[in-house]
């Protein structure tokens, strides 16, 4: 890695079994039960975690003046990635809530979905 390459801290978690991440700088908090917020797996249209709420957390995100909370599954960890390692979502890849996923990154031997925080805050608010 060169010193001029930007390093981005990501907060990694899961939406059911799907590995996901957001820019750590936009995370405002993390708490346990009660889980009275929408789950990320619902927003992504994926299956919820098989073991229920055993390893679930409420993630609080901010964008400009808006705040939102969503339920995610652990483990929760911070990983640094190089900006050059972020792969943009191909425009031809059509997904539900199309703007929610802006790209992908390889972290700890798996491909992680990078979520767009403004879109996530808008959907979860």
MOPAC internal coordinates of N, CA, C and O (Angstrom, degrees):
PM7 1SCF
backbone

  N    0.0000 0     0.00 0     0.00 0    0    0    0
  C    1.4556 1     0.00 0     0.00 0    1    0    0
  C    1.5157 1   109.02 1     0.00 0    2    1    0
  O    1.2310 1   120.51 1   -45.57 1    3    2    1
  N    1.3026 1   116.62 1   134.43 1    3    2    1
  C    1.4537 1   120.71 1   176.48 1    5    3    2
  C    1.5181 1   109.20 1   -86.81 1    6    5    3
  O    1.2310 1   120.50 1   -22.29 1    7    6    5
  N    1.3089 1   116.64 1   157.71 1    7    6    5
  C    1.4547 1   119.60 1  -178.79 1    9    7    6
  C    1.5189 1   112.22 1   -71.38 1   10    9    7
  O    1.2310 1   119.41 1   161.57 1   11   10    9
  N    1.3237 1   118.73 1   -18.43 1   11   10    9
  C    1.4614 1   121.09 1  -179.41 1   13   11   10
  C    1.5275 1   112.57 1   -84.44 1   14   13   11
  O    1.2310 1   119.93 1   169.64 1   15   14   13
  N    1.3315 1   117.73 1   -10.36 1   15   14   13
  C    1.4596 1   119.83 1  -179.10 1   17   15   14
  C    1.5267 1   110.04 1   -81.84 1   18   17   15
  O    1.2310 1   121.08 1   -51.03 1   19   18   17
  N    1.3188 1   115.53 1   128.97 1   19   18   17
  C    1.4637 1   121.19 1  -177.93 1   21   19   18
  C    1.5190 1   110.72 1   -70.97 1   22   21   19
  O    1.2310 1   121.28 1   -44.27 1   23   22   21
  N    1.3323 1   115.16 1   135.73 1   23   22   21
  C    1.4560 1   121.42 1   175.54 1   25   23   22
  C    1.5258 1   107.62 1  -104.15 1   26   25   23
  O    1.2310 1   120.57 1   -47.65 1   27   26   25
  N    1.3267 1   116.51 1   132.35 1   27   26   25
  C    1.4609 1   122.20 1  -177.81 1   29   27   26
  C    1.5240 1   108.94 1  -114.97 1   30   29   27
  O    1.2310 1   119.91 1   -61.46 1   31   30   29
  N    1.3393 1   117.77 1   118.54 1   31   30   29
  C    1.4630 1   119.64 1   174.67 1   33   31   30
  C    1.5353 1   109.72 1   -77.29 1   34   33   31
  O    1.2310 1   120.79 1   -53.74 1   35   34   33
  N    1.3250 1   116.09 1   126.26 1   35   34   33
  C    1.4605 1   122.28 1   178.08 1   37   35   34
  C    1.5144 1   109.71 1  -111.80 1   38   37   35
  O    1.2310 1   120.76 1   -38.41 1   39   38   37
  N    1.3279 1   116.15 1   141.59 1   39   38   37
  C    1.4612 1   121.14 1   170.45 1   41   39   38
  C    1.5183 1   106.03 1   -96.02 1   42   41   39
  O    1.2310 1   121.13 1   -63.51 1   43   42   41
  N    1.3415 1   115.44 1   116.49 1   43   42   41
  C    1.4645 1   121.30 1  -176.89 1   45   43   42
  C    1.5189 1   110.18 1   -99.13 1   46   45   43
  O    1.2310 1   121.39 1   -33.99 1   47   46   45
  N    1.3469 1   114.94 1   146.01 1   47   46   45
  C    1.4637 1   123.44 1   179.29 1   49   47   46
  C    1.5113 1   106.61 1  -162.80 1   50   49   47
  O    1.2310 1   120.19 1    10.69 1   51   50   49
  N    1.3176 1   117.24 1  -169.31 1   51   50   49
  C    1.4600 1   121.47 1  -179.99 1   53   51   50
  C    1.5274 1   110.24 1  -131.29 1   54   53   51
  O    1.2310 1   121.75 1   -28.48 1   55   54   53
  N    1.3255 1   114.25 1   151.52 1   55   54   53
  C    1.4637 1   122.72 1   169.20 1   57   55   54
  C    1.5127 1   104.10 1  -111.91 1   58   57   55
  O    1.2310 1   120.15 1   -87.92 1   59   58   57
  N    1.3360 1   117.32 1    92.08 1   59   58   57
  C    1.4536 1   120.57 1  -168.52 1   61   59   58
  C    1.5143 1   107.35 1    68.52 1   62   61   59
  O    1.2310 1   120.09 1    61.40 1   63   62   61
  N    1.3277 1   117.43 1  -118.60 1   63   62   61
  C    1.4670 1   121.30 1   179.39 1   65   63   62
  C    1.5238 1   112.38 1   -98.90 1   66   65   63
  O    1.2310 1   119.81 1   179.74 1   67   66   65
  N    1.3289 1   117.96 1    -0.26 1   67   66   65
  C    1.4653 1   122.04 1  -174.65 1   69   67   66
  C    1.5350 1   110.20 1   -88.26 1   70   69   67
  O    1.2310 1   119.70 1   -58.72 1   71   70   69
  N    1.3397 1   118.18 1   121.28 1   71   70   69
  C    1.4650 1   120.53 1   178.36 1   73   71   70
  C    1.5262 1   111.33 1   -72.72 1   74   73   71
  O    1.2310 1   120.67 1   -50.31 1   75   74   73
  N    1.3333 1   116.32 1   129.69 1   75   74   73
  C    1.4600 1   122.55 1  -176.84 1   77   75   74
  C    1.5208 1   110.02 1  -135.70 1   78   77   75
  O    1.2310 1   120.92 1   -12.92 1   79   78   77
  N    1.3293 1   115.84 1   167.08 1   79   78   77
  C    1.4572 1   121.33 1   176.71 1   81   79   78
  C    1.5201 1   110.04 1  -157.60 1   82   81   79
  O    1.2310 1   121.62 1   -23.38 1   83   82   81
  N    1.3330 1   114.51 1   156.62 1   83   82   81
  C    1.4619 1   122.66 1   172.36 1   85   83   82
  C    1.5271 1   107.33 1  -133.80 1   86   85   83
  O    1.2310 1   120.88 1   -17.58 1   87   86   85
  N    1.3221 1   115.91 1   162.42 1   87   86   85
  C    1.4592 1   120.18 1   174.80 1   89   87   86
  C    1.5276 1   108.33 1   -63.64 1   90   89   87
  O    1.2310 1   120.40 1   -56.24 1   91   90   89
  N    1.3101 1   116.85 1   123.76 1   91   90   89
  C    1.4697 1   121.52 1  -174.48 1   93   91   90
  C    1.5257 1   112.06 1   -61.11 1   94   93   91
  O    1.2310 1   119.50 1   151.06 1   95   94   93
  N    1.3161 1   118.56 1   -28.94 1   95   94   93
  C    1.4702 1   121.05 1  -177.32 1   97   95   94
  C    1.5234 1   113.07 1   -65.31 1   98   97   95
  O    1.2310 1   119.90 1   159.48 1   99   98   97
  N    1.3289 1   117.80 1   -20.52 1   99   98   97
  C    1.4616 1   121.52 1  -179.23 1  101   99   98
  C    1.5303 1   113.21 1   -92.12 1  102  101   99
  O    1.2310 1   120.12 1   177.10 1  103  102  101
  N    1.3145 1   117.38 1    -2.90 1  103  102  101
  C    1.4637 1   120.96 1  -179.65 1  105  103  102
  C    1.5204 1   108.45 1   -83.71 1  106  105  103
  O    1.2310 1   120.81 1   -51.44 1  107  106  105
  N    1.3136 1   116.05 1   128.56 1  107  106  105
  C    1.4675 1   121.47 1  -178.35 1  109  107  106
  C    1.5198 1   113.20 1  -104.41 1  110  109  107
  O    1.2310 1   120.07 1   165.38 1  111  110  109
  N    1.3286 1   117.46 1   -14.62 1  111  110  109
  C    1.4539 1   118.73 1   179.37 1  113  111  110
  C    1.5102 1   111.97 1   177.16 1  114  113  111
  O    1.2310 1   121.90 1   -10.46 1  115  114  113
  N    1.3213 1   113.97 1   169.54 1  115  114  113
  C    1.4587 1   122.61 1  -179.02 1  117  115  114
  C    1.5109 1   106.39 1  -147.99 1  118  117  115
  O    1.2310 1   120.20 1   -47.34 1  119  118  117
  N    1.3329 1   117.23 1   132.66 1  119  118  117
  C    1.4638 1   120.07 1   178.93 1  121  119  118
  C    1.5134 1   110.13 1  -145.04 1  122  121  119
  O    1.2310 1   121.24 1   -15.07 1  123  122  121
  N    1.3204 1   115.23 1   164.93 1  123  122  121
  C    1.4590 1   121.02 1   176.88 1  125  123  122
  C    1.5165 1   110.75 1   -90.51 1  126  125  123
  O    1.2310 1   120.53 1    28.15 1  127  126  125
  N    1.3340 1   116.60 1  -151.85 1  127  126  125
  C    1.4565 1   123.36 1  -177.53 1  129  127  126
  C    1.5273 1   110.06 1   -57.16 1  130  129  127
  O    1.2310 1   119.39 1   -24.27 1  131  130  129
  N    1.3271 1   118.76 1   155.73 1  131  130  129
  C    1.4586 1   128.75 1     6.09 1  133  131  130
  C    1.5261 1   111.51 1   -80.71 1  134  133  131
  O    1.2310 1   121.27 1   -28.88 1  135  134  133
  N    1.3182 1   115.17 1   151.12 1  135  134  133
  C    1.4560 1   122.03 1  -178.31 1  137  135  134
  C    1.5172 1   109.80 1   -99.51 1  138  137  135
  O    1.2310 1   121.19 1  -107.59 1  139  138  137
  N    1.3203 1   115.32 1    72.41 1  139  138  137
  C    1.4583 1   122.62 1  -175.26 1  141  139  138
  C    1.5242 1   112.77 1  -100.38 1  142  141  139
  O    1.2310 1   120.51 1  -157.30 1  143  142  141
  N    1.3173 1   116.63 1    22.70 1  143  142  141
  C    1.4567 1   122.18 1  -179.03 1  145  143  142
  C    1.5256 1   109.65 1  -121.36 1  146  145  143
  O    1.2310 1   120.01 1   -14.47 1  147  146  145
  N    1.3453 1   117.59 1   165.53 1  147  146  145
  C    1.4691 1   119.11 1   178.40 1  149  147  146
  C    1.5321 1   110.52 1   -66.60 1  150  149  147
  O    1.2310 1   120.87 1   -29.25 1  151  150  149
  N    1.3228 1   115.93 1   150.75 1  151  150  149
  C    1.4605 1   119.15 1   178.08 1  153  151  150
  C    1.5243 1   109.93 1   -92.49 1  154  153  151
  O    1.2310 1   121.16 1   -31.68 1  155  154  153
  N    1.3095 1   115.39 1   148.32 1  155  154  153
  C    1.4527 1   120.63 1   178.29 1  157  155  154
  C    1.5241 1   110.56 1   -63.83 1  158  157  155
  O    1.2310 1   119.99 1   144.47 1  159  158  157
  N    1.3217 1   117.62 1   -35.53 1  159  158  157
  C    1.4666 1   119.42 1   179.45 1  161  159  158
  C    1.5323 1   110.74 1   -61.60 1  162  161  159
  O    1.2310 1   119.56 1   145.71 1  163  162  161
  N    1.3366 1   118.44 1   -34.29 1  163  162  161
  C    1.4690 1   120.89 1   175.85 1  165  163  162
  C    1.5258 1   110.79 1   -66.32 1  166  165  163
  O    1.2310 1   120.71 1   135.95 1  167  166  165
  N    1.3344 1   116.25 1   -44.05 1  167  166  165
  C    1.4656 1   119.93 1  -178.98 1  169  167  166
  C    1.5258 1   111.95 1   -64.98 1  170  169  167
  O    1.2310 1   120.62 1   145.93 1  171  170  169
  N    1.3420 1   116.43 1   -34.07 1  171  170  169
  C    1.4623 1   120.49 1   179.00 1  173  171  170
  C    1.5191 1   113.00 1   -85.04 1  174  173  171
  O    1.2310 1   120.39 1   166.82 1  175  174  173
  N    1.3325 1   116.87 1   -13.18 1  175  174  173
  C    1.4550 1   120.23 1  -177.98 1  177  175  174
  C    1.5149 1   112.85 1    74.76 1  178  177  175
  O    1.2310 1   120.32 1  -149.84 1  179  178  177
  N    1.3514 1   116.99 1    30.16 1  179  178  177
  C    1.4651 1   121.73 1   178.63 1  181  179  178
  C    1.5272 1   109.45 1  -107.43 1  182  181  179
  O    1.2310 1   120.79 1    -8.00 1  183  182  181
  N    1.3092 1   116.09 1   172.00 1  183  182  181
  C    1.4569 1   120.91 1   178.90 1  185  183  182
  C    1.5199 1   110.28 1   -75.54 1  186  185  183
  O    1.2310 1   120.14 1   -40.02 1  187  186  185
  N    1.3489 1   117.34 1   139.98 1  187  186  185
  C    1.4671 1   119.66 1   176.96 1  189  187  186
  C    1.5257 1   110.60 1   -68.79 1  190  189  187
  O    1.2310 1   120.94 1   -12.38 1  191  190  189
  N    1.3134 1   115.81 1   167.62 1  191  190  189
  C    1.4635 1   120.93 1   179.11 1  193  191  190
  C    1.5197 1   109.75 1   -60.68 1  194  193  191
  O    1.2310 1   120.38 1   -40.68 1  195  194  193
  N    1.3224 1   116.89 1   139.32 1  195  194  193
  C    1.4584 1   122.14 1  -177.25 1  197  195  194
  C    1.5266 1   112.42 1   -66.53 1  198  197  195
  O    1.2310 1   120.10 1   148.84 1  199  198  197
  N    1.3250 1   117.41 1   -31.16 1  199  198  197
  C    1.4595 1   120.25 1  -176.19 1  201  199  198
  C    1.5235 1   113.14 1   -91.50 1  202  201  199
  O    1.2310 1   119.80 1  -164.16 1  203  202  201
  N    1.3252 1   117.98 1    15.84 1  203  202  201
  C    1.4527 1   121.23 1   176.48 1  205  203  202
  C    1.5113 1   112.73 1    71.81 1  206  205  203
  O    1.2310 1   120.53 1    44.10 1  207  206  205
  N    1.3317 1   116.59 1  -135.90 1  207  206  205
  C    1.4580 1   122.13 1  -173.41 1  209  207  206
  C    1.5244 1   112.96 1   -93.81 1  210  209  207
  O    1.2310 1   119.54 1  -166.64 1  211  210  209
  N    1.3268 1   118.49 1    13.36 1  211  210  209
  C    1.4593 1   120.99 1  -175.08 1  213  211  210
  C    1.5199 1   113.18 1   -55.61 1  214  213  211
  O    1.2310 1   119.78 1   139.62 1  215  214  213
  N    1.3162 1   118.02 1   -40.38 1  215  214  213
  C    1.4626 1   121.65 1  -177.16 1  217  215  214
  C    1.5225 1   109.93 1  -125.06 1  218  217  215
  O    1.2310 1   120.62 1  -138.95 1  219  218  217
  N    1.3438 1   116.43 1    41.05 1  219  218  217
  C    1.4642 1   121.27 1  -177.16 1  221  219  218
  C    1.5223 1   111.12 1  -101.08 1  222  221  219
  O    1.2310 1   122.01 1   -27.69 1  223  222  221
  N    1.3287 1   113.75 1   152.31 1  223  222  221
  C    1.4553 1   121.73 1  -179.71 1  225  223  222
  C    1.5187 1   109.26 1  -140.63 1  226  225  223
  O    1.2310 1   120.57 1   -25.41 1  227  226  225
  N    1.3256 1   116.52 1   154.59 1  227  226  225
  C    1.4565 1   121.35 1   172.24 1  229  227  226
  C    1.5252 1   106.92 1  -100.85 1  230  229  227
  O    1.2310 1   121.49 1   -59.83 1  231  230  229
  N    1.3173 1   114.75 1   120.17 1  231  230  229
  C    1.4530 1   122.51 1  -178.21 1  233  231  230
  C    1.5170 1   108.54 1   -99.50 1  234  233  231
  O    1.2310 1   120.37 1   -53.44 1  235  234  233
  N    1.3368 1   116.90 1   126.56 1  235  234  233
  C    1.4657 1   121.15 1   179.53 1  237  235  234
  C    1.5212 1   108.40 1  -103.42 1  238  237  235
  O    1.2310 1   121.31 1   -55.36 1  239  238  237
  N    1.3406 1   115.11 1   124.64 1  239  238  237
  C    1.4634 1   122.24 1  -176.63 1  241  239  238
  C    1.5209 1   109.92 1  -121.54 1  242  241  239
  O    1.2310 1   121.09 1   -25.62 1  243  242  241
  N    1.3294 1   115.53 1   154.38 1  243  242  241
  C    1.4598 1   120.75 1   178.38 1  245  243  242
  C    1.5125 1   110.07 1  -133.28 1  246  245  243
  O    1.2310 1   121.80 1   -35.35 1  247  246  245
  N    1.3107 1   114.16 1   144.65 1  247  246  245
  C    1.4695 1   121.34 1   170.26 1  249  247  246
  C    1.5213 1   107.05 1  -144.44 1  250  249  247
  O    1.2310 1   121.24 1   -60.06 1  251  250  249
  N    1.3241 1   115.24 1   119.94 1  251  250  249
  C    1.4567 1   122.07 1  -173.84 1  253  251  250
  C    1.5222 1   108.17 1    52.50 1  254  253  251
  O    1.2310 1   119.17 1    59.28 1  255  254  253
  N    1.3268 1   119.18 1  -120.72 1  255  254  253
  C    1.4714 1   120.86 1  -178.49 1  257  255  254
  C    1.5286 1   113.30 1   -94.50 1  258  257  255
  O    1.2310 1   120.07 1   175.22 1  259  258  257
  N    1.3257 1   117.47 1    -4.78 1  259  258  257
  C    1.4672 1   121.26 1  -175.48 1  261  259  258
  C    1.5331 1   111.06 1   -91.81 1  262  261  259
  O    1.2310 1   121.40 1   -38.28 1  263  262  261
  N    1.3276 1   114.92 1   141.72 1  263  262  261
  C    1.4628 1   122.54 1   175.20 1  265  263  262
  C    1.5195 1   108.86 1  -122.45 1  266  265  263
  O    1.2310 1   120.53 1   -30.91 1  267  266  265
  N    1.3104 1   116.60 1   149.09 1  267  266  265
  C    1.4604 1   120.98 1   175.85 1  269  267  266
  C    1.5190 1   108.41 1  -149.82 1  270  269  267
  O    1.2310 1   120.97 1   -25.42 1  271  270  269
  N    1.3220 1   115.76 1   154.58 1  271  270  269
  C    1.4567 1   122.06 1   176.70 1  273  271  270
  C    1.5163 1   108.74 1  -126.29 1  274  273  271
  O    1.2310 1   120.83 1   -40.97 1  275  274  273
  N    1.3354 1   116.02 1   139.03 1  275  274  273
  C    1.4592 1   121.91 1   177.24 1  277  275  274
  C    1.5176 1   108.90 1  -136.67 1  278  277  275
  O    1.2310 1   121.28 1   -26.15 1  279  278  277
  N    1.3252 1   115.16 1   153.85 1  279  278  277
  C    1.4593 1   120.88 1   177.98 1  281  279  278
  C    1.5213 1   108.96 1   -91.74 1  282  281  279
  O    1.2310 1   121.16 1   -52.15 1  283  282  281
  N    1.3315 1   115.38 1   127.85 1  283  282  281
  C    1.4650 1   122.61 1   177.97 1  285  283  282
  C    1.5273 1   108.10 1  -127.81 1  286  285  283
  O    1.2310 1   120.78 1   -12.68 1  287  286  285
  N    1.3214 1   116.11 1   167.32 1  287  286  285
  C    1.4489 1   120.96 1   177.42 1  289  287  286
  C    1.5322 1   108.79 1  -110.33 1  290  289  287
  O    1.2310 1   121.50 1   -27.44 1  291  290  289
  N    1.3146 1   114.73 1   152.56 1  291  290  289
  C    1.4647 1   121.25 1   178.58 1  293  291  290
  C    1.5030 1   110.31 1   -88.58 1  294  293  291
  O    1.2310 1   120.94 1     2.30 1  295  294  293
  N    1.2967 1   115.81 1  -177.70 1  295  294  293
  C    1.4621 1   125.40 1     5.24 1  297  295  294
  C    1.5246 1   111.51 1   -72.30 1  298  297  295
  O    1.2310 1   121.40 1   -27.90 1  299  298  297
  N    1.3270 1   114.93 1   152.10 1  299  298  297
  C    1.4525 1   122.82 1   178.19 1  301  299  298
  C    1.5295 1   107.23 1  -103.55 1  302  301  299
  O    1.2310 1   120.38 1   -51.72 1  303  302  301
  N    1.3202 1   116.88 1   128.28 1  303  302  301
  C    1.4610 1   119.36 1   177.92 1  305  303  302
  C    1.5164 1   110.55 1  -154.45 1  306  305  303
  O    1.2310 1   121.19 1   -22.56 1  307  306  305
  N    1.3200 1   115.33 1   157.44 1  307  306  305
  C    1.4649 1   121.35 1   177.06 1  309  307  306
  C    1.5186 1   108.51 1  -101.72 1  310  309  307
  O    1.2310 1   121.22 1   -47.70 1  311  310  309
  N    1.3324 1   115.28 1   132.30 1  311  310  309
  C    1.4561 1   122.97 1   178.86 1  313  311  310
  C    1.5216 1   108.32 1  -131.47 1  314  313  311
  O    1.2310 1   120.52 1   -43.19 1  315  314  313
  N    1.3089 1   116.61 1   136.81 1  315  314  313
  C    1.4676 1   120.79 1   174.94 1  317  315  314
  C    1.5210 1   109.68 1   -91.61 1  318  317  315
  O    1.2310 1   120.99 1   -44.90 1  319  318  317
  N    1.3306 1   115.71 1   135.10 1  319  318  317
  C    1.4691 1   120.72 1   173.40 1  321  319  318
  C    1.5197 1   107.79 1  -126.09 1  322  321  319
  O    1.2310 1   120.77 1   -25.99 1  323  322  321
  N    1.2968 1   116.13 1   154.01 1  323  322  321
  C    1.4563 1   121.54 1   174.63 1  325  323  322
  C    1.5192 1   108.80 1   -81.67 1  326  325  323
  O    1.2310 1   120.54 1   -40.31 1  327  326  325
  N    1.3178 1   116.58 1   139.69 1  327  326  325
  C    1.4701 1   120.97 1   179.87 1  329  327  326
  C    1.5239 1   110.99 1   -54.80 1  330  329  327
  O    1.2310 1   119.93 1   144.96 1  331  330  329
  N    1.3201 1   117.74 1   -35.04 1  331  330  329
  C    1.4573 1   121.29 1   179.51 1  333  331  330
  C    1.5198 1   113.82 1   -68.97 1  334  333  331
  O    1.2310 1   120.08 1   164.56 1  335  334  333
  N    1.3327 1   117.45 1   -15.44 1  335  334  333
  C    1.4592 1   121.38 1   179.90 1  337  335  334
  C    1.5258 1   113.15 1   -90.77 1  338  337  335
  O    1.2310 1   120.30 1   175.48 1  339  338  337
  N    1.3284 1   117.02 1    -4.52 1  339  338  337
  C    1.4623 1   121.15 1   178.88 1  341  339  338
  C    1.5205 1   108.29 1   -80.94 1  342  341  339
  O    1.2310 1   121.09 1   -53.53 1  343  342  341
  N    1.3186 1   115.52 1   126.47 1  343  342  341
  C    1.4668 1   121.84 1   178.64 1  345  343  342
  C    1.5193 1   108.75 1  -102.63 1  346  345  343
  O    1.2310 1   120.34 1   -56.62 1  347  346  345
  N    1.3051 1   116.95 1   123.38 1  347  346  345
  C    1.4679 1   121.13 1   178.01 1  349  347  346
  C    1.5228 1   110.30 1   -69.37 1  350  349  347
  O    1.2310 1   120.96 1   -31.35 1  351  350  349
  N    1.3482 1   115.78 1   148.65 1  351  350  349
  C    1.4644 1   120.87 1   176.12 1  353  351  350
  C    1.5206 1   108.13 1   -67.30 1  354  353  351
  O    1.2310 1   120.49 1   -52.60 1  355  354  353
  N    1.3205 1   116.67 1   127.40 1  355  354  353
  C    1.4702 1   118.68 1   177.70 1  357  355  354
  C    1.5247 1   110.49 1   -60.79 1  358  357  355
  O    1.2310 1   119.08 1   -46.35 1  359  358  357
  N    1.3181 1   119.36 1   133.65 1  359  358  357
  C    1.4632 1   122.16 1  -179.05 1  361  359  358
  C    1.5298 1   112.94 1   -57.40 1  362  361  359
  O    1.2310 1   120.07 1   151.85 1  363  362  361
  N    1.3228 1   117.47 1   -28.15 1  363  362  361
  C    1.4604 1   120.79 1  -179.24 1  365  363  362
  C    1.5327 1   112.48 1   -76.75 1  366  365  363
  O    1.2310 1   119.90 1   167.83 1  367  366  365
  N    1.3211 1   117.79 1   -12.17 1  367  366  365
  C    1.4662 1   121.80 1   179.09 1  369  367  366
  C    1.5222 1   108.34 1   -80.75 1  370  369  367
  O    1.2310 1   120.51 1   -75.35 1  371  370  369
  N    1.3273 1   116.64 1   104.65 1  371  370  369
  C    1.4582 1   122.40 1  -177.41 1  373  371  370
  C    1.5251 1   108.83 1   -96.62 1  374  373  371
  O    1.2310 1   121.12 1   -54.67 1  375  374  373
  N    1.3306 1   115.47 1   125.33 1  375  374  373
  C    1.4609 1   121.79 1  -176.97 1  377  375  374
  C    1.5192 1   109.76 1  -133.39 1  378  377  375
  O    1.2310 1   120.23 1   -20.35 1  379  378  377
  N    1.3556 1   117.17 1   159.65 1  379  378  377
  C    1.4696 1   118.21 1   170.97 1  381  379  378
  C    1.5308 1   108.23 1   -61.02 1  382  381  379
  O    1.2310 1   120.08 1   -34.90 1  383  382  381
  N    1.3088 1   117.46 1   145.10 1  383  382  381
  C    1.4695 1   121.76 1  -176.78 1  385  383  382
  C    1.5268 1   108.54 1    50.05 1  386  385  383
  O    1.2310 1   121.10 1  -122.10 1  387  386  385
  N    1.2998 1   115.50 1    57.90 1  387  386  385
  C    1.4569 1   125.00 1  -170.41 1  389  387  386
  C    1.5262 1   115.35 1   -47.79 1  390  389  387
  O    1.2310 1   119.60 1   142.54 1  391  390  389
  N    1.3076 1   118.37 1   -37.46 1  391  390  389
  C    1.4623 1   120.82 1  -176.39 1  393  391  390
  C    1.5265 1   112.13 1   -84.72 1  394  393  391
  O    1.2310 1   119.80 1   175.22 1  395  394  393
  N    1.3221 1   117.99 1    -4.78 1  395  394  393
  C    1.4669 1   120.83 1  -179.47 1  397  395  394
  C    1.5221 1   111.64 1   -68.11 1  398  397  395
  O    1.2310 1   119.94 1   143.30 1  399  398  397
  N    1.3155 1   117.72 1   -36.70 1  399  398  397
  C    1.4626 1   121.99 1  -179.60 1  401  399  398
  C    1.5240 1   108.10 1  -102.22 1  402  401  399
  O    1.2310 1   120.71 1   -63.71 1  403  402  401
  N    1.3468 1   116.25 1   116.29 1  403  402  401
  C    1.4631 1   117.64 1   179.87 1  405  403  402
  C    1.5126 1   112.85 1  -103.64 1  406  405  403
  O    1.2310 1   119.75 1   165.83 1  407  406  405
  N    1.3374 1   118.08 1   -14.17 1  407  406  405
  C    1.4545 1   118.17 1   179.88 1  409  407  406
  C    1.5136 1   112.97 1  -178.49 1  410  409  407
  O    1.2310 1   121.87 1    13.03 1  411  410  409
  N    1.3341 1   114.02 1  -166.97 1  411  410  409
  C    1.4620 1   121.99 1  -176.91 1  413  411  410
  C    1.5267 1   108.45 1  -142.38 1  414  413  411
  O    1.2310 1   121.00 1   -24.42 1  415  414  413
  N    1.3241 1   115.69 1   155.58 1  415  414  413
  C    1.4677 1   120.88 1   174.23 1  417  415  414
  C    1.5186 1   107.99 1  -148.29 1  418  417  415
  O    1.2310 1   120.99 1   -31.45 1  419  418  417
  N    1.3242 1   115.71 1   148.55 1  419  418  417
  C    1.4637 1   120.20 1   175.63 1  421  419  418
  C    1.5209 1   108.08 1   -89.90 1  422  421  419
  O    1.2310 1   121.21 1   -58.29 1  423  422  421
  N    1.3409 1   115.28 1   121.71 1  423  422  421
  C    1.4632 1   122.51 1   179.06 1  425  423  422
  C    1.5218 1   108.36 1  -135.33 1  426  425  423
  O    1.2310 1   120.53 1   -54.12 1  427  426  425
  N    1.3181 1   116.58 1   125.88 1  427  426  425
  C    1.4625 1   121.62 1   174.45 1  429  427  426
  C    1.5251 1   112.35 1    48.73 1  430  429  427
  O    1.2310 1   120.38 1  -126.88 1  431  430  429
  N    1.3087 1   116.88 1    53.12 1  431  430  429
  C    1.4618 1   123.62 1   174.00 1  433  431  430
  C    1.5265 1   115.07 1    69.12 1  434  433  431
  O    1.2310 1   119.49 1  -164.81 1  435  434  433
  N    1.3427 1   118.58 1    15.19 1  435  434  433
  C    1.4637 1   119.21 1   175.47 1  437  435  434
  C    1.5184 1   110.13 1  -139.16 1  438  437  435
  O    1.2310 1   120.98 1   -24.43 1  439  438  437
  N    1.3030 1   115.74 1   155.57 1  439  438  437
  C    1.4542 1   122.00 1   177.54 1  441  439  438
  C    1.5305 1   107.20 1   -87.41 1  442  441  439
  O    1.2310 1   120.67 1   -57.78 1  443  442  441
  N    1.3167 1   116.33 1   122.22 1  443  442  441
  C    1.4591 1   122.96 1  -175.29 1  445  443  442
  C    1.5171 1   109.35 1  -106.80 1  446  445  443
  O    1.2310 1   120.61 1   -44.08 1  447  446  445
  N    1.3278 1   116.45 1   135.92 1  447  446  445
  C    1.4619 1   122.55 1   176.18 1  449  447  446
  C    1.5251 1   108.42 1   -79.81 1  450  449  447
  O    1.2310 1   120.40 1   -52.42 1  451  450  449
  N    1.3267 1   116.85 1   127.58 1  451  450  449
  C    1.4611 1   121.98 1   177.65 1  453  451  450
  C    1.5224 1   108.79 1   -96.55 1  454  453  451
  O    1.2310 1   120.93 1   -57.20 1  455  454  453
  N    1.3105 1   115.83 1   122.80 1  455  454  453
  C    1.4591 1   121.67 1  -174.74 1  457  455  454
  C    1.5248 1   110.92 1   -97.55 1  458  457  455
  O    1.2310 1   121.02 1   -38.90 1  459  458  457
  N    1.3248 1   115.65 1   141.10 1  459  458  457
  C    1.4476 1   123.36 1   177.36 1  461  459  458
  C    1.5288 1   108.46 1   -81.27 1  462  461  459
  O    1.2310 1   120.41 1   -65.78 1  463  462  461
  N    1.3242 1   116.83 1   114.22 1  463  462  461
  C    1.4644 1   120.82 1  -174.32 1  465  463  462
  C    1.5221 1   113.06 1   -64.80 1  466  465  463
  O    1.2310 1   117.97 1   135.93 1  467  466  465
  N    1.3349 1   121.47 1   -44.07 1  467  466  465
  C    1.4755 1   118.36 1   177.82 1  469  467  466
  C    1.5265 1   112.97 1   -56.87 1  470  469  467
  O    1.2310 1   120.26 1   138.18 1  471  470  469
  N    1.3169 1   117.10 1   -41.82 1  471  470  469
  C    1.4747 1   120.60 1   178.61 1  473  471  470
  C    1.5172 1   110.23 1   -67.90 1  474  473  471
  O    1.2310 1   119.73 1   137.32 1  475  474  473
  N    1.3139 1   118.12 1   -42.68 1  475  474  473
  C    1.4652 1   122.16 1   179.71 1  477  475  474
  C    1.5325 1   110.82 1   -62.30 1  478  477  475
  O    1.2310 1   120.11 1   136.48 1  479  478  477
  N    1.3178 1   117.40 1   -43.52 1  479  478  477
  C    1.4688 1   121.19 1   177.96 1  481  479  478
  C    1.5275 1   109.90 1   -62.55 1  482  481  479
  O    1.2310 1   120.43 1   137.41 1  483  482  481
  N    1.3220 1   116.79 1   -42.59 1  483  482  481
  C    1.4688 1   120.34 1  -179.97 1  485  483  482
  C    1.5294 1   111.12 1   -63.48 1  486  485  483
  O    1.2310 1   119.71 1   136.26 1  487  486  485
  N    1.3270 1   118.16 1   -43.74 1  487  486  485
  C    1.4593 1   121.38 1  -178.96 1  489  487  486
  C    1.5214 1   113.11 1   -69.82 1  490  489  487
  O    1.2310 1   120.27 1   146.13 1  491  490  489
  N    1.3327 1   117.09 1   -33.87 1  491  490  489
  C    1.4591 1   120.67 1  -174.80 1  493  491  490
  C    1.5333 1   113.22 1   -89.88 1  494  493  491
  O    1.2310 1   120.34 1   165.18 1  495  494  493
  N    1.3308 1   116.96 1   -14.82 1  495  494  493
  C    1.4713 1   119.45 1  -177.32 1  497  495  494
  C    1.5089 1   112.22 1   -73.61 1  498  497  495
  O    1.2310 1   120.10 1   180.00 1  499  498  497

